[in-house]
Amino acid sequence: IIITQLINIILIVSETYIVFTNMKNRMHYYLFTNCIGMLLFGAGYLMMLFSKSDDAYYMTLWLSWFGKVCVVISLLLFCRRLCEYKMPKLIIALQSIFALVTFGVIITTSKTGLFYKNFYLERDGKFTVFNYEQGPWHTLWNTMVVFIIVTCLIMLFKSLAGTQNTQKKKQYLIIVAGL
């Protein structure tokens, strides 16, 4: 797991550098945000494995979740821009607000039980394992993520079917494969 996470982080840092040095338009900013989110997610996850105290674990869990929230919203914005899809700004605003509220719900879950009903840490040798029971907001979040992925796939397949440009088709297929 550690080696996989380290390789993942190295690849994401490399991708982030490439995206950053080639930023030309708003789509690249969304992709850059996605890279930063993936980096936070990966680094948070790696740090969770080695957390020695409960407080340290929860801080790295929050870092990881902040990255996940960034990834989901930037993915939607990236796909929308790539596919030149007209989406009402209200929908984007509502999804962004939902993502930010979700992060707040995660941070306060020990008091509310909304994201994780019951959770506890278990030390397994050198690693810390997070055991939990999903709360109602966790189900809402998963539903939102599936909705965003399906929305992105629909945009990509429509764009794929509507273009003759070989380069664009390749781009769409790469993103579809990634999703």
N, CA, C and O atoms as a DFTB+ gen file, in Angstrom:
716 C
 N C O
     1  1       0.838      -1.193       0.000
     2  2       0.000       0.000       0.000
     3  2       0.875       1.245       0.000
     4  3       0.597       2.204      -0.720
     5  1       1.925       1.231       0.802
     6  2       2.791       2.401       0.914
     7  2       3.485       2.685      -0.409
     8  3       3.519       3.829      -0.863
     9  1       4.030       1.664      -1.021
    10  2       4.723       1.849      -2.300
    11  2       3.745       2.345      -3.366
    12  3       4.074       3.238      -4.148
    13  1       2.554       1.768      -3.395
    14  2       1.535       2.202      -4.356
    15  2       1.189       3.673      -4.143
    16  3       1.086       4.433      -5.106
    17  1       1.011       4.077      -2.886
    18  2       0.687       5.477      -2.585
    19  2       1.836       6.402      -2.975
    20  3       1.609       7.478      -3.529
    21  1       3.057       5.987      -2.689
    22  2       4.211       6.816      -3.056
    23  2       4.320       6.975      -4.572
    24  3       4.559       8.075      -5.071
    25  1       4.145       5.885      -5.291
    26  2       4.172       5.960      -6.762
    27  2       3.054       6.868      -7.256
    28  3       3.260       7.692      -8.147
    29  1       1.877       6.714      -6.676
    30  2       0.730       7.544      -7.026
    31  2       1.048       9.021      -6.810
    32  3       0.771       9.847      -7.680
    33  1       1.624       9.357      -5.664
    34  2       1.955      10.743      -5.364
    35  2       3.004      11.283      -6.328
    36  3       2.894      12.420      -6.787
    37  1       4.012      10.487      -6.637
    38  2       5.042      10.911      -7.598
    39  2       4.417      11.181      -8.964
    40  3       4.732      12.183      -9.605
    41  1       3.536      10.292      -9.410
    42  2       2.870      10.494     -10.707
    43  2       1.980      11.734     -10.690
    44  3       1.927      12.470     -11.676
    45  1       1.287      11.970      -9.586
    46  2       0.417      13.146      -9.496
    47  2       1.245      14.426      -9.470
    48  3       0.869      15.416     -10.097
    49  1       2.361      14.419      -8.757
    50  2       3.248      15.594      -8.748
    51  2       3.751      15.859     -10.170
    52  3       3.803      17.009     -10.607
    53  1       4.116      14.809     -10.882
    54  2       4.577      14.957     -12.266
    55  2       3.474      15.528     -13.145
    56  3       3.715      16.440     -13.936
    57  1       2.263      14.991     -13.007
    58  2       1.138      15.492     -13.788
    59  2       0.833      16.947     -13.431
    60  3       0.554      17.759     -14.313
    61  1       0.885      17.271     -12.157
    62  2       0.624      18.638     -11.707
    63  2       1.631      19.598     -12.328
    64  3       1.264      20.685     -12.775
    65  1       2.885      19.202     -12.356
    66  2       3.928      20.032     -12.960
    67  2       3.663      20.243     -14.452
    68  3       3.773      21.361     -14.955
    69  1       3.319      19.179     -15.144
    70  2       3.050      19.278     -16.584
    71  2       1.858      20.194     -16.838
    72  3       1.914      21.060     -17.711
    73  1       0.792      20.007     -16.088
    74  2      -0.396      20.845     -16.254
    75  2      -0.063      22.298     -15.933
    76  3      -0.459      23.207     -16.663
    77  1       0.667      22.515     -14.836
    78  2       0.998      23.879     -14.417
    79  2       1.844      24.601     -15.461
    80  3       1.604      25.774     -15.749
    81  1       2.827      23.914     -16.027
    82  2       3.711      24.560     -16.998
    83  2       3.034      24.769     -18.352
    84  3       3.542      25.520     -19.185
    85  1       1.902      24.117     -18.578
    86  2       1.201      24.256     -19.861
    87  2      -0.161      24.937     -19.737
    88  3      -0.979      24.845     -20.652
    89  1      -0.414      25.618     -18.622
    90  2      -1.727      26.248     -18.427
    91  2      -1.925      27.373     -19.440
    92  3      -1.114      28.292     -19.559
    93  1      -3.040      27.258     -20.163
    94  2      -3.357      28.265     -21.178
    95  2      -4.777      28.787     -21.037
    96  3      -5.056      29.930     -21.399
    97  1      -5.666      27.972     -20.521
    98  2      -7.061      28.411     -20.439
    99  2      -7.712      27.849     -19.173
   100  3      -7.081      27.146     -18.384
   101  1      -8.967      28.176     -19.010
   102  2      -9.689      27.796     -17.796
   103  2      -9.737      26.280     -17.601
   104  3      -9.692      25.801     -16.468
   105  1      -9.828      25.526     -18.694
   106  2      -9.874      24.069     -18.579
   107  2      -8.619      23.554     -17.868
   108  3      -8.687      22.621     -17.067
   109  1      -7.481      24.170     -18.170
   110  2      -6.241      23.758     -17.513
   111  2      -6.261      24.081     -16.015
   112  3      -5.692      23.340     -15.214
   113  1      -6.909      25.175     -15.640
   114  2      -7.029      25.504     -14.214
   115  2      -7.871      24.451     -13.489
   116  3      -7.566      24.075     -12.358
   117  1      -8.927      23.982     -14.147
   118  2      -9.746      22.934     -13.542
   119  2      -8.943      21.648     -13.400
   120  3      -9.035      20.960     -12.383
   121  1      -8.166      21.330     -14.408
   122  2      -7.325      20.135     -14.362
   123  2      -6.251      20.291     -13.277
   124  3      -5.942      19.334     -12.566
   125  1      -5.688      21.487     -13.153
   126  2      -4.692      21.759     -12.114
   127  2      -5.320      21.586     -10.723
   128  3      -4.716      20.984      -9.835
   129  1      -6.531      22.118     -10.544
   130  2      -7.244      21.963      -9.272
   131  2      -7.481      20.491      -8.977
   132  3      -7.356      20.050      -7.835
   133  1      -7.825      19.732     -10.016
   134  2      -8.027      18.299      -9.856
   135  2      -6.735      17.630      -9.396
   136  3      -6.755      16.775      -8.510
   137  1      -5.619      18.018      -9.997
   138  2      -4.322      17.450      -9.620
   139  2      -3.989      17.769      -8.159
   140  3      -3.537      16.896      -7.418
   141  1      -4.212      19.013      -7.754
   142  2      -3.940      19.399      -6.366
   143  2      -4.838      18.597      -5.420
   144  3      -4.386      18.123      -4.378
   145  1      -6.112      18.450      -5.794
   146  2      -7.034      17.653      -4.977
   147  2      -6.567      16.213      -4.853
   148  3      -6.604      15.638      -3.765
   149  1      -6.130      15.628      -5.954
   150  2      -5.627      14.243      -5.926
   151  2      -4.370      14.142      -5.063
   152  3      -4.170      13.156      -4.355
   153  1      -3.529      15.169      -5.130
   154  2      -2.321      15.188      -4.318
   155  2      -2.661      15.253      -2.827
   156  3      -2.065      14.537      -2.022
   157  1      -3.618      16.110      -2.459
   158  2      -4.051      16.204      -1.061
   159  2      -4.675      14.881      -0.595
   160  3      -4.417      14.416       0.515
   161  1      -5.488      14.296      -1.455
   162  2      -6.117      13.018      -1.131
   163  2      -5.055      11.942      -0.900
   164  3      -5.084      11.244       0.113
   165  1      -4.124      11.813      -1.837
   166  2      -3.082      10.790      -1.735
   167  2      -2.153      11.003      -0.550
   168  3      -1.816      10.056       0.159
   169  1      -1.740      12.253      -0.336
   170  2      -0.848      12.553       0.785
   171  2      -1.572      12.326       2.110
   172  3      -0.999      11.770       3.047
   173  1      -2.833      12.755       2.187
   174  2      -3.618      12.542       3.410
   175  2      -3.767      11.068       3.715
   176  3      -3.620      10.642       4.860
   177  1      -4.058      10.291       2.687
   178  2      -4.226       8.846       2.872
   179  2      -2.925       8.213       3.360
   180  3      -2.939       7.389       4.274
   181  1      -1.808       8.593       2.757
   182  2      -0.520       8.042       3.161
   183  2      -0.205       8.408       4.613
   184  3       0.265       7.570       5.383
   185  1      -0.465       9.658       4.978
   186  2      -0.206      10.087       6.353
   187  2      -1.129       9.392       7.352
   188  3      -0.733       9.147       8.491
   189  1      -2.358       9.073       6.936
   190  2      -3.274       8.361       7.832
   191  2      -2.690       7.029       8.267
   192  3      -2.863       6.611       9.412
   193  1      -1.998       6.362       7.350
   194  2      -1.435       5.051       7.662
   195  2      -0.445       5.098       8.819
   196  3      -0.301       4.128       9.564
   197  1       0.239       6.239       8.964
   198  2       1.294       6.342       9.967
   199  2       0.928       7.206      11.165
   200  3       1.778       7.466      12.017
   201  1      -0.304       7.649      11.246
   202  2      -0.717       8.512      12.359
   203  2      -0.577       7.773      13.680
   204  3      -1.037       6.641      13.830
   205  1       0.064       8.433      14.632
   206  2       0.305       7.820      15.938
   207  2      -0.784       8.176      16.942
   208  3      -1.001       7.442      17.906
   209  1      -1.465       9.286      16.728
   210  2      -2.509       9.682      17.678
   211  2      -3.841       9.821      16.933
   212  3      -3.878       9.959      15.710
   213  1      -4.910       9.783      17.690
   214  2      -6.236       9.948      17.094
   215  2      -6.368      11.323      16.440
   216  3      -6.908      11.441      15.340
   217  1      -5.876      12.359      17.114
   218  2      -5.972      13.712      16.556
   219  2      -5.223      13.830      15.234
   220  3      -5.723      14.426      14.279
   221  1      -4.032      13.265      15.184
   222  2      -3.253      13.295      13.949
   223  2      -3.993      12.555      12.840
   224  3      -4.014      13.000      11.692
   225  1      -4.595      11.430      13.190
   226  2      -5.327      10.658      12.193
   227  2      -6.489      11.475      11.625
   228  3      -6.690      11.518      10.411
   229  1      -7.241      12.113      12.501
   230  2      -8.408      12.867      12.033
   231  2      -7.995      14.075      11.184
   232  3      -8.693      14.437      10.237
   233  1      -6.875      14.688      11.519
   234  2      -6.392      15.809      10.702
   235  2      -6.036      15.330       9.292
   236  3      -6.351      16.001       8.309
   237  1      -5.386      14.182       9.196
   238  2      -5.021      13.662       7.877
   239  2      -6.247      13.141       7.132
   240  3      -6.305      13.199       5.904
   241  1      -7.219      12.635       7.876
   242  2      -8.487      12.221       7.255
   243  2      -9.170      13.429       6.631
   244  3      -9.676      13.353       5.511
   245  1      -9.186      14.541       7.356
   246  2      -9.801      15.772       6.823
   247  2      -9.043      16.275       5.600
   248  3      -9.656      16.722       4.631
   249  1      -7.716      16.203       5.639
   250  2      -6.909      16.621       4.483
   251  2      -7.270      15.771       3.266
   252  3      -7.453      16.280       2.160
   253  1      -7.366      14.474       3.500
   254  2      -7.716      13.558       2.420
   255  2      -9.107      13.874       1.857
   256  3      -9.297      13.898       0.641
   257  1     -10.062      14.113       2.735
   258  2     -11.418      14.421       2.277
   259  2     -11.499      15.771       1.578
   260  3     -12.278      15.926       0.638
   261  1     -10.717      16.742       2.012
   262  2     -10.700      18.034       1.310
   263  2     -10.237      17.817      -0.130
   264  3     -10.776      18.413      -1.063
   265  1      -9.231      16.954      -0.297
   266  2      -8.771      16.620      -1.641
   267  2      -9.860      15.951      -2.467
   268  3     -10.035      16.270      -3.644
   269  1     -10.593      15.025      -1.855
   270  2     -11.676      14.336      -2.572
   271  2     -12.752      15.315      -3.027
   272  3     -13.248      15.229      -4.150
   273  1     -13.105      16.241      -2.148
   274  2     -14.129      17.232      -2.485
   275  2     -13.663      18.074      -3.682
   276  3     -14.437      18.337      -4.602
   277  1     -12.403      18.489      -3.659
   278  2     -11.852      19.281      -4.773
   279  2     -11.863      18.483      -6.074
   280  3     -12.182      19.019      -7.136
   281  1     -11.519      17.216      -5.987
   282  2     -11.463      16.361      -7.176
   283  2     -12.835      16.251      -7.836
   284  3     -12.950      16.377      -9.055
   285  1     -13.850      16.020      -7.053
   286  2     -15.190      15.802      -7.610
   287  2     -15.693      17.045      -8.350
   288  3     -16.183      16.939      -9.474
   289  1     -15.576      18.202      -7.735
   290  2     -16.082      19.422      -8.361
   291  2     -15.218      19.815      -9.555
   292  3     -15.746      20.200     -10.598
   293  1     -13.896      19.724      -9.415
   294  2     -13.036      20.097     -10.544
   295  2     -13.214      19.140     -11.721
   296  3     -13.050      19.544     -12.872
   297  1     -13.543      17.891     -11.451
   298  2     -13.818      16.934     -12.517
   299  2     -15.023      17.379     -13.340
   300  3     -14.989      17.374     -14.570
   301  1     -16.076      17.760     -12.644
   302  2     -17.278      18.231     -13.336
   303  2     -16.965      19.467     -14.179
   304  3     -17.358      19.543     -15.343
   305  1     -16.269      20.419     -13.601
   306  2     -15.950      21.659     -14.321
   307  2     -15.015      21.390     -15.500
   308  3     -15.161      21.992     -16.564
   309  1     -14.061      20.489     -15.307
   310  2     -13.142      20.127     -16.380
   311  2     -13.888      19.477     -17.550
   312  3     -13.704      19.866     -18.704
   313  1     -14.726      18.490     -17.246
   314  2     -15.471      17.797     -18.313
   315  2     -16.408      18.756     -19.046
   316  3     -16.538      18.709     -20.269
   317  1     -17.046      19.613     -18.282
   318  2     -17.959      20.587     -18.891
   319  2     -17.204      21.479     -19.875
   320  3     -17.687      21.742     -20.976
   321  1     -16.013      21.946     -19.476
   322  2     -15.215      22.826     -20.342
   323  2     -14.663      22.049     -21.533
   324  3     -14.700      22.539     -22.662
   325  1     -14.156      20.850     -21.292
   326  2     -13.592      20.032     -22.364
   327  2     -14.635      19.732     -23.434
   328  3     -14.346      19.794     -24.630
   329  1     -15.842      19.409     -22.997
   330  2     -16.914      19.029     -23.922
   331  2     -17.696      20.242     -24.444
   332  3     -18.593      20.107     -25.276
   333  1     -17.335      21.427     -23.938
   334  2     -18.036      22.657     -24.321
   335  2     -19.539      22.507     -24.091
   336  3     -20.362      22.859     -24.935
   337  1     -19.860      21.974     -22.923
   338  2     -21.239      21.695     -22.559
   339  2     -21.810      22.861     -21.769
   340  3     -21.195      23.337     -20.815
   341  1     -22.967      23.309     -22.164
   342  2     -23.638      24.402     -21.459
   343  2     -24.408      23.817     -20.281
   344  3     -25.349      23.042     -20.454
   345  1     -23.990      24.203     -19.091
   346  2     -24.650      23.724     -17.877
   347  2     -25.036      24.953     -17.063
   348  3     -24.220      25.857     -16.885
   349  1     -26.259      24.996     -16.571
   350  2     -26.667      26.163     -15.779
   351  2     -25.720      26.404     -14.603
   352  3     -25.330      25.473     -13.897
   353  1     -25.362      27.667     -14.412
   354  2     -24.446      28.023     -13.328
   355  2     -25.035      27.673     -11.965
   356  3     -24.299      27.394     -11.019
   357  1     -26.360      27.688     -11.867
   358  2     -27.012      27.346     -10.608
   359  2     -26.693      25.903     -10.205
   360  3     -26.442      25.625      -9.032
   361  1     -26.705      24.990     -11.180
   362  2     -26.400      23.579     -10.887
   363  2     -24.964      23.445     -10.393
   364  3     -24.696      22.732      -9.427
   365  1     -24.052      24.128     -11.055
   366  2     -22.644      24.078     -10.644
   367  2     -22.491      24.675      -9.244
   368  3     -21.781      24.127      -8.401
   369  1     -23.157      25.791      -9.008
   370  2     -23.085      26.436      -7.688
   371  2     -23.644      25.517      -6.605
   372  3     -23.046      25.378      -5.538
   373  1     -24.781      24.895      -6.873
   374  2     -25.390      24.001      -5.884
   375  2     -24.494      22.799      -5.595
   376  3     -24.350      22.396      -4.441
   377  1     -23.894      22.229      -6.633
   378  2     -23.010      21.080      -6.420
   379  2     -21.757      21.494      -5.656
   380  3     -21.269      20.745      -4.810
   381  1     -21.241      22.675      -5.948
   382  2     -20.063      23.172      -5.229
   383  2     -20.392      23.428      -3.770
   384  3     -19.612      23.077      -2.885
   385  1     -21.539      24.035      -3.512
   386  2     -21.971      24.292      -2.132
   387  2     -22.169      22.976      -1.393
   388  3     -21.763      22.839      -0.239
   389  1     -22.791      22.010      -2.056
   390  2     -22.989      20.695      -1.442
   391  2     -21.647      20.072      -1.064
   392  3     -21.512      19.489       0.011
   393  1     -20.659      20.194      -1.947
   394  2     -19.337      19.626      -1.676
   395  2     -18.697      20.308      -0.464
   396  3     -18.125      19.635       0.394
   397  1     -18.789      21.625      -0.390
   398  2     -18.213      22.350       0.749
   399  2     -18.940      22.024       2.050
   400  3     -18.315      21.862       3.098
   401  1     -20.263      21.929       1.972
   402  2     -21.040      21.552       3.160
   403  2     -20.646      20.138       3.594
   404  3     -20.528      19.854       4.786
   405  1     -20.448      19.273       2.629
   406  2     -20.025      17.901       2.943
   407  2     -18.726      17.907       3.726
   408  3     -18.573      17.159       4.692
   409  1     -17.791      18.748       3.313
   410  2     -16.527      18.827       4.046
   411  2     -16.780      19.280       5.487
   412  3     -16.173      18.759       6.422
   413  1     -17.662      20.237       5.655
   414  2     -18.034      20.671       7.007
   415  2     -18.679      19.559       7.807
   416  3     -18.419      19.414       9.002
   417  1     -19.522      18.772       7.150
   418  2     -20.184      17.640       7.812
   419  2     -19.142      16.603       8.244
   420  3     -19.260      16.005       9.313
   421  1     -18.130      16.395       7.411
   422  2     -17.069      15.436       7.750
   423  2     -16.302      15.910       8.981
   424  3     -16.023      15.123       9.886
   425  1     -15.966      17.182       9.013
   426  2     -15.203      17.723      10.134
   427  2     -15.987      17.618      11.444
   428  3     -15.404      17.407      12.507
   429  1     -17.294      17.765      11.362
   430  2     -18.119      17.753      12.577
   431  2     -18.798      16.414      12.837
   432  3     -19.681      16.325      13.691
   433  1     -18.405      15.390      12.125
   434  2     -19.097      14.110      12.234
   435  2     -18.999      13.486      13.628
   436  3     -19.876      12.716      14.020
   437  1     -17.957      13.805      14.370
   438  2     -17.854      13.235      15.718
   439  2     -18.952      13.770      16.635
   440  3     -19.326      13.113      17.607
   441  1     -19.466      14.957      16.330
   442  2     -20.551      15.537      17.124
   443  2     -21.932      15.216      16.544
   444  3     -22.907      15.090      17.284
   445  1     -22.009      15.084      15.212
   446  2     -23.315      14.934      14.570
   447  2     -23.644      13.512      14.149
   448  3     -24.812      13.124      14.138
   449  1     -22.627      12.729      13.802
   450  2     -22.868      11.380      13.294
   451  2     -23.480      11.371      11.903
   452  3     -23.973      10.337      11.451
   453  1     -23.454      12.509      11.217
   454  2     -24.075      12.585       9.892
   455  2     -23.273      11.860       8.816
   456  3     -23.851      11.181       7.968
   457  1     -21.955      11.995       8.840
   458  2     -21.167      11.357       7.790
   459  2     -20.773       9.937       8.191
   460  3     -20.955       8.985       7.432
   461  1     -20.234       9.820       9.388
   462  2     -19.927       8.512       9.955
   463  2     -20.754       8.381      11.229
   464  3     -20.585       9.157      12.169
   465  1     -21.649       7.392      11.254
   466  2     -22.471       7.184      12.468
   467  2     -21.595       6.771      13.637
   468  3     -21.556       7.434      14.674
   469  1     -20.914       5.695      13.453
   470  2     -19.997       5.166      14.456
   471  2     -18.652       4.985      13.785
   472  3     -18.566       4.510      12.653
   473  1     -17.612       5.365      14.486
   474  2     -16.286       5.158      13.923
   475  2     -15.265       5.038      15.045
   476  3     -15.432       5.592      16.131
   477  1     -14.225       4.311      14.753
   478  2     -13.143       4.156      15.721
   479  2     -11.873       3.776      14.982
   480  3     -11.904       3.267      13.861
   481  1     -10.776       4.034      15.632
   482  2      -9.469       3.714      15.074
   483  2      -8.968       2.421      15.688
   484  3      -9.187       2.142      16.867
   485  1      -8.297       1.648      14.869
   486  2      -7.732       0.384      15.325
   487  2      -6.285       0.341      14.859
   488  3      -6.000       0.588      13.687
   489  1      -5.402       0.040      15.740
   490  2      -3.985      -0.068      15.382
   491  2      -3.726      -1.510      14.953
   492  3      -3.988      -2.460      15.690
   493  1      -3.203      -1.636      13.738
   494  2      -2.927      -2.959      13.176
   495  2      -1.423      -3.013      12.881
   496  3      -0.991      -2.707      11.769
   497  1      -0.654      -3.395      13.859
   498  2       0.794      -3.389      13.672
   499  2       1.297      -1.958      13.565
   500  3       1.113      -1.157      14.482
   501  1       1.932      -1.640      12.443
   502  2       2.463      -0.295      12.233
   503  2       1.398       0.678      11.728
   504  3       1.607       1.890      11.775
   505  1       0.272       0.175      11.251
   506  2      -0.718       1.015      10.588
   507  2      -1.939       1.280      11.459
   508  3      -2.259       0.528      12.379
   509  1      -2.604       2.380      11.128
   510  2      -3.862       2.733      11.770
   511  2      -4.985       2.476      10.780
   512  3      -4.903       2.889       9.623
   513  1      -6.026       1.802      11.224
   514  2      -7.166       1.475      10.369
   515  2      -8.389       2.201      10.899
   516  3      -8.644       2.216      12.104
   517  1      -9.145       2.805       9.989
   518  2     -10.351       3.553      10.334
   519  2     -11.547       2.665      10.054
   520  3     -11.809       2.315       8.903
   521  1     -12.275       2.298      11.101
   522  2     -13.488       1.491      10.953
   523  2     -14.681       2.402      11.179
   524  3     -14.689       3.216      12.103
   525  1     -15.687       2.259      10.331
   526  2     -16.829       3.165      10.445
   527  2     -18.105       2.547       9.905
   528  3     -18.094       1.574       9.150
   529  1     -19.206       3.156      10.324
   530  2     -20.523       2.852       9.771
   531  2     -20.990       4.131       9.088
   532  3     -20.954       5.213       9.675
   533  1     -21.425       3.992       7.854
   534  2     -21.844       5.172       7.091
   535  2     -23.055       5.847       7.719
   536  3     -24.000       5.200       8.170
   537  1     -22.986       7.174       7.731
   538  2     -24.134       7.965       8.154
   539  2     -24.942       8.384       6.936
   540  3     -24.555       8.087       5.805
   541  1     -26.057       9.069       7.150
   542  2     -26.915       9.454       6.028
   543  2     -26.237      10.395       5.032
   544  3     -26.489      10.313       3.830
   545  1     -25.385      11.281       5.524
   546  2     -24.735      12.223       4.597
   547  2     -23.719      11.504       3.714
   548  3     -23.469      11.918       2.582
   549  1     -23.141      10.437       4.231
   550  2     -22.199       9.636       3.445
   551  2     -22.921       9.077       2.214
   552  3     -22.372       9.072       1.112
   553  1     -24.142       8.614       2.412
   554  2     -24.944       8.091       1.301
   555  2     -25.277       9.210       0.313
   556  3     -25.223       9.002      -0.899
   557  1     -25.618      10.389       0.822
   558  2     -25.876      11.539      -0.062
   559  2     -24.636      11.887      -0.879
   560  3     -24.721      12.141      -2.081
   561  1     -23.489      11.895      -0.214
   562  2     -22.239      12.213      -0.910
   563  2     -21.956      11.191      -2.020
   564  3     -21.622      11.564      -3.145
   565  1     -22.092       9.901      -1.691
   566  2     -21.854       8.874      -2.712
   567  2     -22.816       9.026      -3.889
   568  3     -22.429       8.826      -5.041
   569  1     -24.056       9.376      -3.600
   570  2     -25.044       9.599      -4.660
   571  2     -24.621      10.766      -5.537
   572  3     -24.727      10.695      -6.761
   573  1     -24.143      11.840      -4.918
   574  2     -23.685      13.008      -5.667
   575  2     -22.491      12.664      -6.548
   576  3     -22.420      13.102      -7.696
   577  1     -21.568      11.893      -6.025
   578  2     -20.394      11.502      -6.800
   579  2     -20.816      10.676      -8.019
   580  3     -20.329      10.906      -9.126
   581  1     -21.706       9.734      -7.815
   582  2     -22.203       8.924      -8.938
   583  2     -22.907       9.825      -9.956
   584  3     -22.717       9.657     -11.160
   585  1     -23.709      10.771      -9.490
   586  2     -24.399      11.708     -10.377
   587  2     -23.393      12.504     -11.205
   588  3     -23.582      12.674     -12.410
   589  1     -22.339      12.987     -10.578
   590  2     -21.333      13.771     -11.301
   591  2     -20.593      12.904     -12.310
   592  3     -20.348      13.340     -13.434
   593  1     -20.235      11.690     -11.928
   594  2     -19.544      10.799     -12.860
   595  2     -20.436      10.469     -14.052
   596  3     -19.983      10.505     -15.196
   597  1     -21.697      10.150     -13.792
   598  2     -22.633       9.846     -14.882
   599  2     -22.818      11.080     -15.775
   600  3     -22.843      10.959     -17.000
   601  1     -22.947      12.250     -15.172
   602  2     -23.075      13.492     -15.944
   603  2     -21.853      13.693     -16.835
   604  3     -21.985      14.032     -18.011
   605  1     -20.666      13.485     -16.274
   606  2     -19.437      13.623     -17.063
   607  2     -19.394      12.601     -18.201
   608  3     -19.014      12.938     -19.322
   609  1     -19.778      11.364     -17.917
   610  2     -19.783      10.338     -18.964
   611  2     -20.766      10.684     -20.077
   612  3     -20.461      10.489     -21.253
   613  1     -21.930      11.191     -19.722
   614  2     -22.910      11.596     -20.742
   615  2     -22.335      12.698     -21.611
   616  3     -22.431      12.636     -22.836
   617  1     -21.735      13.711     -20.985
   618  2     -21.124      14.798     -21.759
   619  2     -20.041      14.261     -22.686
   620  3     -19.967      14.641     -23.855
   621  1     -19.206      13.377     -22.157
   622  2     -18.104      12.837     -22.950
   623  2     -18.603      11.982     -24.116
   624  3     -18.095      12.102     -25.231
   625  1     -19.597      11.116     -23.866
   626  2     -20.111      10.268     -24.947
   627  2     -20.830      11.102     -26.018
   628  3     -20.713      10.816     -27.210
   629  1     -21.563      12.123     -25.597
   630  2     -22.210      13.007     -26.572
   631  2     -21.164      13.722     -27.423
   632  3     -21.300      13.823     -28.642
   633  1     -20.128      14.210     -26.766
   634  2     -19.062      14.903     -27.491
   635  2     -18.303      13.943     -28.399
   636  3     -17.926      14.298     -29.516
   637  1     -18.085      12.741     -27.918
   638  2     -17.399      11.721     -28.712
   639  2     -18.197      11.393     -29.966
   640  3     -17.635      11.277     -31.055
   641  1     -19.501      11.246     -29.810
   642  2     -20.356      10.927     -30.956
   643  2     -20.478      12.107     -31.922
   644  3     -20.736      11.911     -33.110
   645  1     -20.295      13.320     -31.425
   646  2     -20.520      14.498     -32.255
   647  2     -19.291      15.091     -32.900
   648  3     -19.379      16.146     -33.527
   649  1     -18.136      14.438     -32.763
   650  2     -16.928      15.011     -33.354
   651  2     -16.281      14.043     -34.340
   652  3     -16.360      12.822     -34.202
   653  1     -15.647      14.633     -35.325
   654  2     -14.864      13.856     -36.283
   655  2     -13.371      14.034     -36.023
   656  3     -12.545      13.332     -36.607
   657  1     -13.030      14.974     -35.145
   658  2     -11.654      15.300     -34.819
   659  2     -11.011      14.136     -34.052
   660  3     -11.435      13.803     -32.946
   661  1      -9.998      13.533     -34.646
   662  2      -9.333      12.371     -34.064
   663  2      -8.677      12.707     -32.727
   664  3      -8.729      11.912     -31.789
   665  1      -8.061      13.886     -32.641
   666  2      -7.407      14.297     -31.397
   667  2      -8.427      14.452     -30.270
   668  3      -8.187      14.011     -29.146
   669  1      -9.572      15.084     -30.575
   670  2     -10.634      15.252     -29.564
   671  2     -11.167      13.893     -29.136
   672  3     -11.380      13.659     -27.946
   673  1     -11.385      12.989     -30.094
   674  2     -11.880      11.647     -29.761
   675  2     -10.935      10.952     -28.784
   676  3     -11.376      10.306     -27.833
   677  1      -9.625      11.092     -29.029
   678  2      -8.633      10.494     -28.143
   679  2      -8.745      11.069     -26.737
   680  3      -8.716      10.336     -25.748
   681  1      -8.875      12.395     -26.660
   682  2      -9.016      13.049     -25.358
   683  2     -10.244      12.533     -24.619
   684  3     -10.171      12.195     -23.437
   685  1     -11.367      12.474     -25.318
   686  2     -12.607      12.012     -24.695
   687  2     -12.474      10.579     -24.198
   688  3     -12.910      10.252     -23.094
   689  1     -11.862       9.720     -25.028
   690  2     -11.710       8.313     -24.646
   691  2     -10.785       8.141     -23.440
   692  3     -11.022       7.280     -22.593
   693  1      -9.747       8.948     -23.364
   694  2      -8.836       8.885     -22.213
   695  2      -9.575       9.253     -20.928
   696  3      -9.411       8.598     -19.899
   697  1     -10.388      10.304     -20.997
   698  2     -11.149      10.729     -19.813
   699  2     -12.202       9.672     -19.457
   700  3     -12.402       9.374     -18.279
   701  1     -12.872       9.110     -20.458
   702  2     -13.863       8.045     -20.196
   703  2     -13.178       6.866     -19.515
   704  3     -13.699       6.320     -18.542
   705  1     -12.026       6.477     -20.017
   706  2     -11.280       5.351     -19.417
   707  2     -10.899       5.683     -17.968
   708  3     -10.948       4.811     -17.100
   709  1     -10.529       6.910     -17.712
   710  2     -10.170       7.335     -16.359
   711  2     -11.364       7.303     -15.409
   712  3     -11.232       6.945     -14.239
   713  1     -12.518       7.680     -15.923
   714  2     -13.717       7.651     -15.093
   715  2     -14.138       6.226     -14.813
   716  3     -15.134       6.001     -14.125
